[in-house]
Amino acid sequence: SLDILEKEAQKYYANLVTLGSPMLRMKLQELTDNGIVDQIKMIAPCHGQIWKNPKFIIDLYAKWGSGVCKDKITVIYDTMHHSTEKLAFQIAEGIASEGVEVAMYFMQEDGPDDAITDILDSKAIALGADAQLSKPEIGNLVRTVDELILK
């Protein structure tokens, strides 16, 4: 379905293309100004989905590259004795009660690629970790997000 393709395309963009967003915006504008975007009939990369309706993926890349975010907050946590987990759920409930979309990730069970995918179109990130920061997942995620410049 298109929803699955869109989510997978967002994961690809968030984790691999984000660094090139400034160049992407510039090239999409150049292609649009020269009337080339409207002439594209298909996008067939050397890997991944062949887009027979290229406007769909071009519009998504333009949106993700623009930095425009949804009314969404991604809550990411790690916990040793579940106290941080309880706090993360309370925070998520508070966010949701204000009508804001929430994406939640427990770093011992969820992959960083999935968290980064939701960070791409979130207005904010809430991070929580145990006091000992005994596992490196949160720190690694923060470094990765900083390197990808997902701001």
Disulfide bonds with the S-S distance in Angstrom:
none
